Every structure is written in C-alpha cells, then in structure tokens.
C-alpha cells in the first residue's frame, strides 16, 4: 500500500463560531496528527481546519522529501486523489448553468461513440455523477483519454442505472472526457481557469506534471509490500508519473483545499 504524505482539511459545522480556544486546540490536533504519522509511517503532513468564514488552524509537519530534508510548508503540493472527482462535477454543473450540459440526457448525446453492454436504458450524465450507472470501478491499464472511453465497449453494467450505488472511476473518467467535448478546452485548463482561479487557489494544479514535481511532496511505499506499515520498516520512493485524470490527479495545498471546502 502506498504511504503518501498526507494533506488534510477539516470542516467545522456551518453554524459553528470561531472557537475562542482554537489556539489551545492546536496542540491537541498536532499531537494526534504526529501520533498518526508515527503509527502509519508517514514522513510529512499538511493540515487545515476551517469553518465557513475562514481557516482557523494550519499545521505543517515533517518532511516533504526524505532525501533532501525539504520540510512541508504552506505551498507544498499533495495529490488530493478522488477529491478531483468533485472538481469534475462542479465544472459540469457550471456547464449545466450555461445551458451546455443536461445531466438527464444520455451520455451518447455528448460522446456519440460511447458504448457499454447493457440490458437497461441508456446511461445519463446524472448516473455517472452519482455513481449509480452500474459501470465497474475499473482500471486504466495504461489507457487514457478517449481510448479508455472506447475501451468501455467491452464492459457490461452490473445493474439498472439509478437502482444501486457503486463507486466507479470509469464513470468519472468518462465525465472528464465528456466535459472536454462540451467545453472545447483540455480538462486541466477548465479546472484551472474556471475553478482554481475563481477560488484563488493559486498554488493548486489540476494535473500531476513534471513541472509541478519540484513543489510536490514525495510519495513513499513500504519497502516490503508483504507486511503492514510500521515505524520500524523502511520506505522507498513511489514511482512518479504524469496524469491528468479527471477522477484523481489534481494537486493542492492545505490552505487551498480549505478554500475549496468553504466553496
């Protein structure tokens, strides 16, 4: 299992006032975070606590790169994983507000070549957005972009759309490519221009690239993949690869993710 450096953003209830004892709480949060890092063999972490009015606490713990000793800071980038899916959904809802996307229409209205084996009605954008399409979770197998969408013609849906919930990376990958066809711009440009700039997430990146690598925290794997993580076992650097997947390749910082959480 990959032991990545962690970025966390915690939201307080919408009506919660700024706690007078926030400074006192910082010590407890730091102690809990450091214990979690130790127990799970995590070299570094960025953490933010926010309510709807603003960021209350930020903590930067440990190192972003064990080789150089570079510390985690407010501008250290972390992969935010499937939080990227919510960004894809926001961009599609923005397209809906412009009249360019209708989530009730079949996916084939936007991607005419989209095909899956199914005995049920055509899949819609809403089905994919809600993880209720019946598509399997899926694996890329080195396919990207339209090639992965083409490859879904060999996939069979597992249930009638809307009748069950089942997490699907394939669904969100299809949505990202559909977004590109609707908008006419590459997916990273849409997220950067229409979301990150609007929220002043100036340090964030919509894709994992070599250009961003020097600002990223290094990911790590346990050297022995047949054992659970332990502070007593060594780690090695995880492989690095570029990705612009709309289901999980965005990069962000703790302060920026706190802004996104308030959005």
N, C-alpha and C positions, 0 to 999 in steps of 0.2 A: 504494500500500500504506500502510495506516495505521501511523504511527510512534508507538506508545503509549509512555508512560512504563512502566517495567518493574518488576514485583515478582518476586523470585526467592527460592526456598527450596531449599537443597541438603541432602540427607540423606547421612550417613555410614553405612557398613555397620553392621548391628545390633550386632556384637560389637566395634566399634572403640572403644577407650577415649578419653577426652578427651585430646587431644594436648597434651603439655606445651608444644609450640611454637605453640599456637594464636595467640598474640599476634604471633609472627613471621610466621605465615601471613597475618595480616590485611593486612599491607602489600602482599603479592603479589596477594591477591584484589582489593584495592582498585585496584591498578594495572591489572589485567586488566579489571575492570569499567569503569573510566574509559576505557580504550582502546576497549572495545566500544561504550560510549556515544558516543564521538567518531566512530568509524567508521560507526556506524549512525544518527547524528544524533538521539540520544535525550537529551532535556533532563534527565531525572532517573531515579533507580533506588533501590529498597529491596531489600536482600539479607540473607538469614539463612542461617546454616549450623548444622545441628542433628544430634545423634545421638539415640538413644532416651532418653537421660537428661535432655537439656535443650539449650537453644540455646547454641551456642559463640561465634558471631560474628554481629553485626548491623552493617550499613553503610547509611547514608542519604546518597545522593549527588545533587548537582544540585538543580534546582528543580522543584516540582510545578506551577507556573504561571508561564510566562514573562512574562505581562503584569504581574503583581504582584510577582514575585520570591519568592513564598512557597516556602520550602525543603521538601524531602522530609523527613519525620520518622517517628517510630515509629507515629504514628496516621494517617499519610496512607493513604487508601484507593486501591486499584488494582483494576481489573477483572481477575478471575482466569480469565476465559474458560472453557474446557472443563473445568477443574478442578471446575466446578459439576456436571458430569455425575457425578463420583464422589460428590458430596454427595447427589444424587438417588438413586444406587444404594444408599448407606448407609441413607437413610431408608426405602427399600423393603425392605431386608433387616431393618431394625428392625421393619417391619410384618410381615414373614415370621415373625420370632421371636415376635410377639404372636399369630400364627395368623390374621392378617388378609389375608395375601398368599401365594399359592403361585406361584413362578416357572414351574412346569411347566404351569400351566393356561393356556388360551387367553386372549389379551387381551380377547376379547369377553365373558368371564366378569365383567370389571370395567367394560368400556366396550361395552355391547351394540351400539351403533351403529358401532363400529369396522369399517371395510371397506377392503380393498385387492383389486386384481385379482391373483389368484394361481392357479396350477395345482397348488399344493402344499398341504400340511397347514396348518391354522390357525397363526398366529404366537402364540408364548407370550411371557411376560414375560422368560424367560431369553434368548430370541432377541434381544429388544430390548436387554437389558442387555449382551449380549456382542457387539453389532454384527454378528450373524450372521443377521439377519432377511431380508436381501435388499432392504430398503427403500433407496431412494436417499438420498444425503446431504440434499438438499432445500434449499429456500429458503422464507422465510416469506411473502414477497410481501405484507407488512403484515397477515398473518393471525396471530392469537394465540389461545391457549386452545383451547376446544373447536372453534373454527372451523377451525384448522389441522388438527386431528384429523379433522374431517369432510372436509376437502379431500383427504385421502389416499385417498378412494374412487376418485379419478381416477388413482391411481398403481399401477403394476404392479411386483411383486417381480422381482428380477433372477436369483434362483437359489433352490434349495430351502433352506429355513431349516436352519441348522446345518452346511451343506456348505461355506461360504466365509465369509470375514470382509470386511466393507466398512463403513467408518465412516458413521454415519447420525445427523445431528442430528434428523431426523424421528423416529427411534426414541426418542431421549431426550426429545423434546418430548412424545411420546405417553405415555412413562412418567411424566413430571411431572404431566400431567393425570390419568392413572390414579391416581397417588398421592393427588391431591386427592379423588378419588371414594372411594377406600378409607378415607382418614382423616377426611374431612369438614371439614378446615381448608384455607385457602389455602396454596399451596406455600410462600410466604415465611415464614408462621407456623410451618410444620412444621420447616423448616430452622433457623430462629432458636431455637425452643423446644427441639427435640429433639437438635440437633447443636451449634450455636454455644454455647448456654448450658451444655451438658454439658461442653464442652471449654474453657470460659472464654475463648471467642473474642469478648470483649466489644466489640471495635472493629469487628467484621465485620458486613456487611449481606447478606442473602440475595437482594436485588434492587437494581438500579440505579434510584434515585429522585432527584427534585429535592431532597428533604430531605437526602439524603446528599451532594449535589453539592459543597457547600462544603468537605467533608472529602476530596474526591477529587482525585487528580492529573488534570490536564487532558490529554486526548489530542490528538495532533497528526498532521497529514497533510503530506506534501510538497506544496509549493505547485504544483509541476509534476509531474503524475502520469504523464508520459510518460518520466521519467528515473529511474534508480536513486538511492537515497538518497546524499547527500553532505554533509559538513560545510559545503560552500561554497554549498549551496542553502537557501533559506528554507523555513520550515514555517508552516502556518496551523492554527488550532484545528479539530479534527474536530467534526462535528455531535454534539450531545448528545441522547439520547432515553432515556426511561424504559423499563425492561424487567424482567420477572420470569421470563424464560425458564429452564426447568429444565435446559437444555443449555449455558448460558453467560452468566449475568447477575449472579452473585454478586460481591461486593466484599470485599476483605480487606487486611490489613496484613502486613508481613513477620513480626513476632512472632506474629501469629495463625496465619498459614499454617505456621509452624514447629510450632506446637501441633498443627495438623491433620495434618501429616506424621508426627508421633510417634504419632498415634492408631492 
